[in-house]
Amino acid sequence: MNTNSYESPFCTRYASKEMQYIFSADKKFTTWRRLWVALARAEMKLGLPVTEAQVAQLEANIENIDYECAAEREKLVRHDVMAHVYTYGQCCPDAAGIIHLGATSCYVGDNTDVIIMRDALSLVRKKLVTVISQLAEFADQYKDMPALAYTHLQPAQLTTVGKRATLWINELLMDLDEIEYRFGTLALLGSKGTTGTQASFKELFHGDSDKIKQLEKMIADEMGFDKVVPVSGQTYSRKADYQILSSLSNIAQSAMKFANDLRILQNFKEMEEPFEKNQIGSSAMPYKRNPMRSERITALARYLMIDTLNPAFTAGTQWFERTLDDSANKRISVAEGFLAADAILGIMINVTSGLVVYPKIVRRRVMAELPFMASENIMMDAVEKGGNRQELHEKIRTYAMQAGKRVKEEGLDNNLIELIAADPAFNLTHEDIEKTLVPENYTGRSSEQVSEFLSQCVKPVLDKYSEFTHEQASINV
């Protein structure tokens, strides 16, 4: 641990080593070199004066990066790309003269950024599928368990514990669709030249446009892409960064919804996130079991949603073919957006792998409210025994107000059933009324909806990504 200079909490506390590597110097600069190899190989195959030996020397030294040499050179020339061209040439003397031939800095910079975002999206997708898978198991397990449903955070009718989980899953599936769309539309910048006109390559290939287009396709193929952007200035449109971070913001929104619901349920003592044997909930109150993981999800989600503003403003302030006010912001906002998404999903994997339900508390809270919710059924039973619906409706309304006052003002149990049973107008015994107080009869199609949703919407996704459904995640603190 470095104690005398700032270290990002994403690296020390939150993000996974896998995501940290994707945004590491090694990943960035080896990808620069892979792009230089792809450029040289394509130029060689298309007849430019580049030899197989030069390409082979470049390829052999992709990971042989002298960072001290690059740093010293950048201090001298004040240009990171040219510093790394020089450093690469030092270990590839035979190929030094053809490195970066015809290209501008954004050839390596922008193409690398796209490759890194693709790889980061892949890791996000894998973790997102894992969360969906674990929540699906939870939903199936608890699809029949009646629970209070809320509107305005006030008890409304009944749902089931599993049905509520499908609401979380459904939003995550929407997020996965968005990630998939970004995968499908992600394109390399290609080899567009200084202002996007490919003028340097037109010079190199003596005006042969077919070869210039072949060059781009060969580079894209080697880097694992099926397309390049059709037109550009010097850079790919910075709207792409906004669109990708927006897809991460979608995940943050869903995660925050899940975490907030769980925090409230933990307050109700109906459900809890995992609580480890030696975990301390409070330094002052030993009995506390704080939902710290869910709180952390909420905090990181807030950061990620706000971070999306960075590429939005960057995209809007690019002048003509390019301006450099994107660079410093971009290298922070995009990287930290992905690190935040990774951290959020890692915590969600941890939480959803061990969600705790307290069935007796869930049942007790249901039964405390069920007499209110069953009042219509009770009234209809009384009507069948000869009662007047309008009169009974008014009586139930009055008794419900009395029972509610008793609960809220006196702290006593709900006595609505006793009040109704004592009124001869209903012609119902306490036992008659108790028969209507079966929570399972008030959950509608919840259980069926869970089964249908899991089989029709979730299973096809999990089948498609079956290799991702067992991702494990640990949290550092």
C-alpha positions in Angstrom: 0.0 0.0 0.0 1.3 3.4 -1.0 0.8 5.7 2.1 2.5 8.9 0.9 0.5 9.6 -2.3 -3.1 9.4 -3.5 -4.4 6.1 -4.6 -7.8 5.7 -6.2 -10.2 3.9 -4.0 -11.4 2.0 -7.1 -8.0 0.3 -7.1 -7.6 -0.2 -3.3 -11.1 -1.0 -2.3 -13.7 -1.5 -5.0 -12.8 -2.6 -8.6 -11.7 -6.1 -9.5 -8.1 -6.9 -10.6 -9.5 -7.9 -14.0 -11.1 -4.5 -14.7 -8.0 -2.7 -13.3 -5.8 -4.6 -15.8 -8.1 -3.6 -18.7 -7.3 0.0 -17.9 -3.7 -0.5 -17.0 -0.6 0.8 -18.7 0.4 -2.7 -19.8 -2.9 -3.2 -21.6 -2.8 0.2 -23.2 0.7 0.2 -24.5 0.8 -3.4 -25.6 -2.4 -2.7 -27.5 -0.7 0.3 -29.2 2.0 -2.1 -30.3 -0.5 -4.7 -31.5 -2.0 -1.9 -33.6 1.4 -1.0 -35.0 2.0 -4.6 -35.9 -1.4 -4.8 -37.6 -0.7 -1.7 -39.6 2.8 -2.8 -40.6 1.5 -6.3 -41.6 -1.3 -4.9 -43.7 1.0 -2.4 -45.4 3.4 -5.2 -46.2 0.7 -7.3 -47.7 -0.6 -4.4 -49.8 2.8 -3.8 -51.3 4.5 -1.0 -49.2 8.2 -1.4 -48.4 7.7 -3.3 -45.2 9.4 -6.7 -44.8 8.3 -9.9 -43.0 11.4 -9.6 -40.9 10.4 -6.1 -39.7 6.9 -7.3 -38.9 8.3 -10.3 -37.0 10.6 -8.1 -35.0 7.8 -5.8 -34.0 5.6 -8.8 -33.1 8.3 -10.3 -30.9 8.7 -7.2 -28.9 5.0 -6.3 -28.2 5.5 -6.8 -24.4 9.1 -5.6 -24.2 8.2 -2.1 -23.1 10.9 0.1 -21.5 8.7 2.5 -19.5 11.6 4.5 -18.2 12.8 5.2 -21.7 9.3 6.2 -22.8 8.9 8.5 -19.9 12.3 10.2 -20.5 11.5 10.6 -24.2 8.1 12.1 -23.4 9.7 14.7 -21.2 11.8 15.7 -24.1 9.3 15.7 -26.9 6.1 16.3 -25.0 4.2 13.7 -27.0 3.2 10.4 -25.6 2.7 8.6 -28.9 6.0 9.7 -30.4 7.8 8.8 -27.2 6.4 5.2 -27.5 7.3 5.1 -31.2 10.8 5.9 -30.3 10.9 3.4 -27.4 9.5 0.6 -29.7 12.1 1.5 -32.2 14.9 1.1 -29.7 14.1 -2.6 -29.2 13.2 -3.1 -32.9 16.0 -1.3 -34.7 15.4 -3.0 -38.0 11.8 -1.9 -38.0 12.2 1.5 -36.4 11.8 3.4 -39.7 8.4 1.8 -40.6 6.6 2.0 -37.2 3.5 4.2 -37.4 3.9 4.6 -41.1 1.2 6.9 -42.5 -0.7 7.0 -39.2 -1.6 9.8 -36.8 -1.6 9.6 -33.0 -5.3 8.7 -32.8 -4.6 5.6 -34.9 -3.2 4.0 -31.7 -4.9 6.2 -29.1 -8.5 6.0 -30.3 -8.4 2.4 -31.6 -6.9 1.3 -28.3 -9.7 3.1 -26.4 -12.3 1.3 -28.5 -10.6 -2.1 -27.9 -10.4 -1.4 -24.1 -14.0 -0.4 -23.9 -15.0 -3.6 -25.8 -13.0 -5.8 -23.4 -14.4 -3.9 -20.4 -17.9 -4.3 -21.7 -17.3 -8.0 -22.0 -16.4 -8.2 -18.3 -19.4 -6.1 -17.3 -21.6 -8.3 -19.4 -20.2 -11.4 -17.7 -20.9 -10.0 -14.2 -24.3 -8.7 -15.1 -25.4 -12.2 -16.3 -24.1 -13.7 -13.1 -26.3 -11.3 -11.0 -29.3 -12.1 -13.2 -28.6 -15.8 -12.8 -28.4 -15.6 -9.0 -31.5 -13.4 -8.7 -33.4 -15.9 -11.0 -32.6 -18.7 -8.6 -33.8 -16.6 -5.7 -37.0 -15.6 -7.5 -37.8 -19.2 -8.3 -37.1 -20.3 -4.7 -39.5 -17.7 -3.2 -42.0 -17.4 -6.0 -44.9 -18.6 -3.7 -44.0 -16.8 -0.5 -46.6 -14.0 0.1 -45.2 -10.6 1.0 -46.5 -7.1 1.4 -46.4 -5.0 -1.8 -46.1 -1.3 -1.5 -47.2 1.8 -3.4 -45.9 5.1 -2.0 -44.0 2.9 0.5 -47.4 2.2 2.1 -48.8 -1.4 2.2 -51.0 -1.9 -0.8 -51.8 -5.5 -1.7 -49.8 -8.7 -1.6 -47.1 -9.9 -3.9 -44.6 -12.7 -3.4 -40.9 -12.4 -2.4 -40.0 -14.0 -5.8 -42.3 -11.7 -7.8 -40.5 -8.7 -6.4 -37.2 -10.2 -7.4 -38.4 -10.4 -11.0 -38.8 -6.6 -11.0 -35.1 -6.3 -10.2 -34.2 -8.9 -12.9 -36.4 -7.3 -15.5 -34.5 -4.0 -15.3 -31.1 -5.9 -15.4 -32.3 -7.6 -18.6 -33.0 -4.2 -20.1 -29.5 -3.2 -19.2 -28.1 -6.3 -20.8 -30.0 -5.6 -24.0 -28.3 -2.1 -24.0 -24.9 -3.6 -23.5 -25.5 -6.1 -26.3 -26.5 -3.2 -28.6 -23.3 -1.4 -27.8 -21.3 -4.5 -28.6 -23.1 -4.7 -31.9 -22.5 -1.1 -32.9 -18.9 -0.7 -31.6 -16.5 0.1 -34.4 -12.8 0.8 -34.7 -11.7 4.3 -35.8 -9.6 2.5 -38.4 -6.8 4.3 -40.2 -8.3 7.7 -41.0 -5.3 10.0 -40.9 -4.9 13.5 -39.4 -8.3 15.0 -40.2 -10.1 11.8 -41.3 -9.4 12.2 -45.0 -6.8 9.4 -45.2 -4.6 11.8 -47.2 -1.4 10.2 -45.9 -2.5 6.8 -47.0 -3.5 8.1 -50.4 0.0 9.3 -50.8 1.5 6.0 -49.6 -0.7 4.0 -51.9 -0.4 6.4 -54.9 -4.1 7.2 -54.9 -5.2 3.5 -54.8 -8.5 3.8 -52.8 -9.2 0.1 -52.9 -5.9 -0.6 -51.1 -6.7 2.1 -48.5 -10.0 0.5 -47.8 -8.4 -3.0 -47.7 -5.9 -1.6 -45.2 -8.6 -0.7 -42.8 -10.4 -4.0 -43.1 -7.2 -6.0 -42.5 -6.5 -4.0 -39.4 -10.0 -4.4 -38.1 -10.0 -8.1 -38.8 -6.7 -8.5 -36.9 -8.1 -6.6 -33.9 -11.3 -8.6 -33.9 -13.7 -6.0 -35.3 -16.1 -6.4 -38.2 -16.3 -2.7 -39.0 -14.7 0.7 -38.7 -16.5 4.0 -38.4 -17.6 5.2 -41.9 -16.5 8.8 -41.5 -14.5 10.7 -38.9 -12.4 13.7 -38.1 -9.2 12.8 -36.4 -11.0 10.9 -33.7 -14.1 8.7 -33.5 -17.1 10.7 -32.4 -17.0 11.2 -28.7 -20.7 10.5 -28.6 -19.6 6.8 -28.6 -18.0 7.3 -25.1 -21.3 8.9 -23.9 -23.4 6.1 -25.3 -21.2 3.4 -23.7 -21.1 5.2 -20.3 -24.9 5.7 -20.6 -25.2 1.9 -20.8 -23.2 1.6 -17.6 -25.4 4.3 -16.0 -28.4 2.0 -16.8 -26.8 -0.7 -14.7 -26.2 1.8 -11.9 -29.8 2.9 -11.9 -31.0 -0.8 -11.7 -28.4 -1.5 -9.0 -29.5 1.5 -6.9 -33.1 0.4 -7.1 -32.2 -3.1 -6.0 -30.0 -1.8 -3.2 -32.5 0.7 -1.9 -35.3 -1.9 -1.9 -33.0 -4.2 0.1 -32.1 -1.5 2.5 -35.7 -0.9 3.3 -36.5 -4.6 3.6 -33.6 -4.9 6.0 -35.1 -2.2 8.1 -38.4 -4.2 8.0 -36.4 -7.2 9.0 -37.9 -9.2 6.2 -34.7 -9.7 4.2 -31.0 -9.0 4.7 -27.8 -8.9 2.7 -25.2 -11.4 3.8 -23.7 -10.6 7.2 -20.4 -12.2 8.0 -19.5 -13.9 11.2 -17.0 -11.4 12.4 -18.5 -8.3 10.7 -19.0 -5.2 12.9 -22.1 -3.3 12.2 -21.3 -0.2 14.3 -18.4 0.9 16.4 -20.8 2.1 19.1 -23.8 -0.3 18.8 -22.7 -3.9 18.8 -26.2 -5.2 17.9 -26.4 -3.4 14.6 -26.5 -5.2 11.2 -26.1 -2.4 8.7 -26.7 -3.0 5.0 -23.2 -1.7 4.2 -22.9 -3.5 0.9 -26.2 -2.2 -0.4 -25.2 1.3 0.8 -22.0 1.0 -1.1 -23.9 0.0 -4.2 -26.0 3.1 -3.8 -23.0 5.4 -3.3 -21.1 4.0 -6.3 -24.2 4.1 -8.5 -24.7 7.7 -7.7 -21.1 8.4 -8.8 -21.5 6.5 -12.0 -24.7 8.2 -13.0 -23.1 11.6 -12.5 -20.0 10.5 -14.4 -22.0 10.1 -17.5 -22.1 13.9 -17.8 -18.4 14.0 -18.6 -18.5 12.4 -22.0 -21.7 14.3 -22.8 -20.0 17.6 -22.3 -16.9 16.3 -24.1 -18.9 15.3 -27.1 -20.7 18.6 -27.3 -17.5 20.7 -27.1 -15.4 19.0 -29.9 -14.6 21.6 -32.5 -14.6 20.6 -36.2 -12.2 17.6 -36.8 -10.9 17.5 -33.3 -9.7 19.4 -30.2 -7.6 18.1 -27.3 -9.9 19.1 -24.4 -11.3 15.6 -24.5 -8.1 13.8 -23.6 -7.5 14.5 -19.9 -11.3 14.2 -19.1 -11.7 11.1 -21.2 -8.9 9.1 -19.7 -10.4 9.6 -16.2 -14.2 9.5 -16.8 -14.3 6.5 -19.1 -11.9 4.4 -17.0 -13.6 5.3 -13.7 -17.0 4.7 -15.2 -16.1 1.1 -15.9 -14.3 0.7 -12.6 -17.5 1.9 -10.9 -19.7 -0.5 -12.9 -17.4 -3.3 -12.2 -17.4 -2.6 -8.4 -21.2 -2.3 -8.3 -21.7 -5.6 -10.1 -19.0 -7.3 -7.9 -20.9 -6.2 -4.8 -24.2 -7.3 -6.3 -22.8 -10.8 -7.1 -21.7 -11.0 -3.5 -25.0 -9.8 -2.1 -27.3 -11.9 -4.4 -25.3 -15.0 -3.7 -26.4 -15.0 -0.1 -29.7 -13.1 0.3 -31.4 -13.9 3.6 -35.2 -14.1 4.0 -36.9 -14.3 7.3 -40.2 -16.1 6.5 -41.8 -15.6 9.9 -41.2 -11.8 9.9 -42.5 -11.7 6.3 -45.6 -13.6 7.4 -46.2 -11.6 10.5 -46.1 -8.3 8.6 -48.5 -9.8 6.0 -50.9 -10.9 8.6 -50.8 -7.5 10.4 -52.1 -5.9 7.2 -54.2 -8.7 5.6 -57.5 -7.9 7.4 -57.5 -4.5 5.6 -56.7 -6.1 2.3 -59.3 -8.9 2.8 -62.1 -6.5 3.7 -63.7 -6.7 0.2 -63.7 -10.5 0.4 -65.2 -10.4 3.9 -67.9 -8.0 2.7 -68.8 -10.3 -0.2 -69.1 -13.3 2.1 -71.5 -11.2 4.3 -73.5 -10.1 1.3 -73.9 -13.8 0.4 -75.5 -14.3 3.8 -78.0 -11.6 3.2 -76.2 -8.4 4.1 -76.6 -5.0 2.3 -73.4 -4.2 0.4 -73.6 -0.5 0.8 -74.3 -0.7 4.5 -71.5 -3.2 5.0 -69.1 -1.2 3.0 -69.6 1.8 5.3 -69.3 -0.3 8.4 -66.0 -1.9 7.2 -64.7 1.6 6.3 -65.5 2.8 9.8 -64.1 -0.2 11.5 -60.9 0.0 9.4 -60.4 3.6 10.5 -60.8 2.5 14.1 -58.4 -0.4 13.8 -55.9 1.8 12.0 -56.1 4.4 14.8 -55.6 1.6 17.4 -52.5 0.4 15.6 -50.9 3.8 15.0 -51.9 5.7 18.1 -52.1 3.0 20.8 -49.5 0.6 19.4 -51.9 -2.3 19.7 -52.6 -5.1 17.3 -55.0 -4.8 14.3 -58.4 -5.7 15.7 -60.5 -5.3 12.5 -61.5 -8.9 12.5 -62.8 -8.7 16.0 -64.8 -5.6 15.2 -66.4 -7.2 12.2 -67.1 -10.5 14.0 -68.8 -8.7 16.8 -71.2 -6.9 14.5 -74.4 -9.0 13.8 -74.9 -7.1 10.5 -72.2 -9.3 8.9 -73.5 -12.6 10.2 -69.9 -13.9 10.3 -68.1 -15.7 13.1 -64.5 -15.2 13.8 -63.8 -18.6 12.3 -65.7 -17.6 9.2 -63.5 -14.6 8.7 -60.3 -16.4 9.6 -61.0 -18.7 6.6 -60.6 -15.8 4.3 -57.3 -14.7 5.8 -55.1 -17.0 3.7 -52.3 -14.8 2.3 -51.7 -17.2 -0.7 -55.2 -16.3 -1.9 -54.3 -12.6 -2.3 -51.1 -12.8 -4.4 -52.9 -12.9 -7.8 -50.8 -14.5 -10.5 -47.5 -13.7 -8.8 -46.3 -17.3 -8.7 -47.3 -17.9 -12.3 -45.8 -14.6 -13.4 -42.5 -15.6 -11.9 -42.4 -19.0 -13.6 -43.4 -17.6 -17.0 -40.9 -14.7 -16.7 -38.1 -17.1 -15.8 -38.8 -19.6 -18.5 -39.7 -17.1 -21.3 -37.4 -14.2 -20.6 -34.5 -15.2 -18.3 -33.8 -18.8 -19.3 -32.9 -17.9 -23.0 -30.4 -15.4 -21.7 -28.8 -17.8 -19.2 -28.7 -20.5 -21.9 -26.9 -18.1 -24.2 -24.4 -17.1 -21.6 -24.2 -20.4 -19.6 -20.4 -20.0 -19.2 -20.9 -16.7 -17.3 -23.5 -17.8 -14.7 -21.0 -19.0 -12.1 -18.8 -15.9 -11.7 -17.6 -15.4 -8.2 -16.9 -12.1 -6.5 -15.3 -11.1 -3.3 -15.2 -7.6 -1.8 -12.1 -6.2 -0.2 -13.7 -4.4 2.7 
